[in-house]
Amino acid sequence: MADRSPPPLTGAQRRIRHSRVARIARKLGFVGAVEYRHVYSKSGGAQYGQGQTAADDLLIVYAEAFDRDANPDDFSLTAILAHECGHQILARHQRIARQVKGKLSDASEEILAAVLGSLLCEEVEDQDNLTLQAAAILADHGQSAAVAIQRIQGLRTLFEELL
């Protein structure tokens, strides 16, 4: 995927994709601008960019998000966007941001964004996929599966109380 371009889209198809990602992002609570870029990014499908204010934040969604969404064995578009919304919550939620600002490794931020994203999803499959993503990152950093799941459940409980 990294060395090729996505198949061409018409202007109407691009507008449909942009409309879909904007609608999902708003439903998940994203504040700021939402863009669709018809390129492959090597980012997993979307990226959150923090601006001066939440209204200045940017969510960019790339072509591979739609490729992943079309694959029943991969993350849905909603789960991909929920994960990025989790990054915005980490940066913007007053109580959470105050606790984590400047203290997180990249892996820790990815774990927390996945857990927060799982709380935003309505579909159980999306919730489970994001929870498993967070657990897999913990496992990659030496946690046993049982401990990883226990920690993720503790984070879910904490975040549910804060949100």
C-alpha positions, 0 to 999 in steps of 0.5 A: 500500500505504501508504494502505490496510489489509491485508485482515482475517484471522481469529484462526487466520490471524494465529496461523498467520502468527505461527507461520510467522515465528517458525519461520523467525526461529528457524531463521535464528538470531534470539534474542528475541521475534518478533511479527506485526502485521497492519498495513502499516508502510512498513518493507519488511515487518519491523523489528529492535529491539535490547533490553538483551540479545539475549533482549530483542531484538524482530523485528516482522513486518508484513503487507506481508512476506506480500504481498511473499512472495506476489509471485514478483518480490519478496523471500521471507519468509525473505529479509526475515527474514534481512535483519533477522537480519543487523541482529541479528548486527551488533548482537550478534556480539562481533567484528563489533559491536565493529568497527562500533558507532557507525561505520555510516551507515544505508546501510552498515548496510543493506548489511552486514545484507543481506550477513549475511542472505544468508549465513543463507539456504539458498535460492540465490535468497534469497542472490542477492536479498540480495546484489543488494540490498546491491550496489544500495545501493552502486550508489545511492551511486556505486559501479559495478556491478562494484566493488559486486559485488566489495566484496560478495563481499569482505564475504561472505568476511570474514563467512563467516570470522567466523561 
